[in-house]
Amino acid sequence: MVVAGMALNGCAGESLTPQGLSGIGDGATLETHASAKAEVFDPFKQPSAAVGGREVIKDPSIAEIMQAGTLPEMSLGRADAPVTIIKYMSLTCPYCRKFQLEDFPQLKRQYIDTGKVRFILREFPIGFQSGAATIALRCAAPDKHFALYEKFLTQQSNWVSQEVRTEPIFKVASQVGMTREQFDACRQNRGMIGGLQWVKERGRSLGVIGTPNFFVNGRLVKKVIDMKELRELIDPILAGRVAGSSQPAQ
């Protein structure tokens, strides 16, 4: 079910780059790129034909929401947990950082670690620098993925910029043991980059319009939410007060 009419209080906004290509701006700062005439690597500028461009699925089913592409879902918690939360995130989004610092520790301690919630993280990069960092994040070893995700968010001031600058991104990635060789090779991994393009375009087709956006057992919440609001969504499901809300394990 898509929640319509909710205020968007997060990172969003779409703009045109100077090249006239469809790009994504950061809500507060639109991409301008002084070096527009140069060849800029933007792995997320082209929509994937596999999901039909920008067509939005009306009231997507659980199966449609849970459909995965070629990349594995990055998740925490039991696969058969009664509640599944999907967070669409951009590594440059300050609201994603705020949620990670202020609300996620409680969510993990009270619901994920206790087997009540499965938490899935999906990529929705906003801006070129976010796209480059997202590639690095997917390059991390699976057991380091969430650690690197948190480092990118908590250290945003050290690497976020309007131009693509890979060196500060690598400095963050190296903190979880990524080598320069691994980092450089991953940036050339066209199969993985194509998989990331699919994740973002699939999110658009499911109605995601910015970050953070959340699916809670199939309900799309298109705004920033805190732990109080999450409890109001999760606890009735756990108490069995929402008919048909349980998701099958995927």
Beta strands, then each sheet from edge to edge (+ up, - down):
strand 1: 11-12
strand 2: 14-16
strand 3: 22-24
strand 4: 74-76
strand 5: 83-89
strand 6: 117-123
strand 7: 210-211
strand 8: 213-216
strand 9: 219-221
sheet 1: 1+ 7-
sheet 2: 2+ 3-
sheet 3: 4+ 6- 5- 8+ 9-
end
